[in-house]
Amino acid sequence: MNHVTVRIKQNFEHVRQRIEAAATRSDRDPRAITLVAVTKYVSHELVLPLIDAGCRDFGESRPQQLWEKAAFVQQRGITDVRWHLIGHLQRNKIAKTIPWVHMIQSIDSDRLLTALELEISDAVPASLAPLPVLLEVNISREAAKHGWSAEQMPQAVSHLPTLHHVQPVGLMAMASVVGGEAQARLDFRRLRELRDQLLPVCPPGVVLAELSMGMSGDYEVAIEEGATIVRIGSSLFEGVT
Ligand SMILES: *Cc1c(COP(=O)(O)O)cnc(C)c1O
């Protein structure tokens, strides 16, 4: 094994242990937290040491990067890896994205939901399980971020289009850029409380059990505040990129 491979595996193990510790001290089952390894900073080959180390969930922000890395992994004969799209999806990229993606975490409009529903109903047999998606909330109210504002969410959720091929399963958000850990904790807590407030207005069958929140700088805080999915990039590639 070369130095890069060794370092990535060490980083992964270190992150896994910190996730476990954060879960344990907040009385949560570590197995209820999914680590999505964000590979947007690195080339295809550097996905492989993570797979070797036991990682199965991967995230990319750009659809095209996701298609390419997913195809690369599949060409290696590895078929049990799940790809999560975590960045903005343009409607003209839906069709090419569907075959590769396990979950879309970055649904930021009901137009996108409707377009996704239509494309999937055209493309795949009706018997297939619906595609899980997360609704993206701009919890920090930053202009550069996508997603609904917290204030828009009750209306957005109660008016979700009728969906058969797409299944909203939770919320996704990023913490404020400024304010450090204390602000991140407030943001994550607001997302969890928002989810709890939305439950009574969700259409039948929509539960929003998943909270995707927490990145390299704040994932332990996110777990303490109830994250079920953390999306981690830089910490996994420390000393490598
Ligand atoms: C890049 C990215 C991440 C990972 O960020 P790190 O700070 O490198 O861990 C997580 N979520 C989203 C939406 C991203 O774009």
PDBQT file of the ligand as one rigid body, heavy atoms in Angstrom, charges set to zero:
ROOT
HETATM    1  C1  LIG A 301     -18.371  19.723   0.044  1.00  0.00    +0.000 C 
HETATM    2  C2  LIG A 301     -19.592  19.400   0.786  1.00  0.00    +0.000 A 
HETATM    3  C3  LIG A 301     -19.528  18.655   1.975  1.00  0.00    +0.000 A 
HETATM    4  C4  LIG A 301     -18.230  18.177   2.598  1.00  0.00    +0.000 C 
HETATM    5  O1  LIG A 301     -17.566  19.265   3.182  1.00  0.00    +0.000 OA
HETATM    6  P1  LIG A 301     -16.247  19.076   4.046  1.00  0.00    +0.000 P 
HETATM    7  O2  LIG A 301     -16.208  20.318   4.879  1.00  0.00    +0.000 OA
HETATM    8  O3  LIG A 301     -15.115  18.991   3.100  1.00  0.00    +0.000 OA
HETATM    9  O4  LIG A 301     -16.401  17.865   4.875  1.00  0.00    +0.000 OA
HETATM   10  C5  LIG A 301     -20.726  18.358   2.608  1.00  0.00    +0.000 A 
HETATM   11  N1  LIG A 301     -21.919  18.764   2.116  1.00  0.00    +0.000 NA
HETATM   12  C6  LIG A 301     -22.020  19.487   0.988  1.00  0.00    +0.000 A 
HETATM   13  C7  LIG A 301     -23.372  19.888   0.491  1.00  0.00    +0.000 C 
HETATM   14  C8  LIG A 301     -20.857  19.836   0.278  1.00  0.00    +0.000 A 
HETATM   15  O5  LIG A 301     -20.975  20.554  -0.834  1.00  0.00    +0.000 OA
ENDROOT
TORSDOF 0
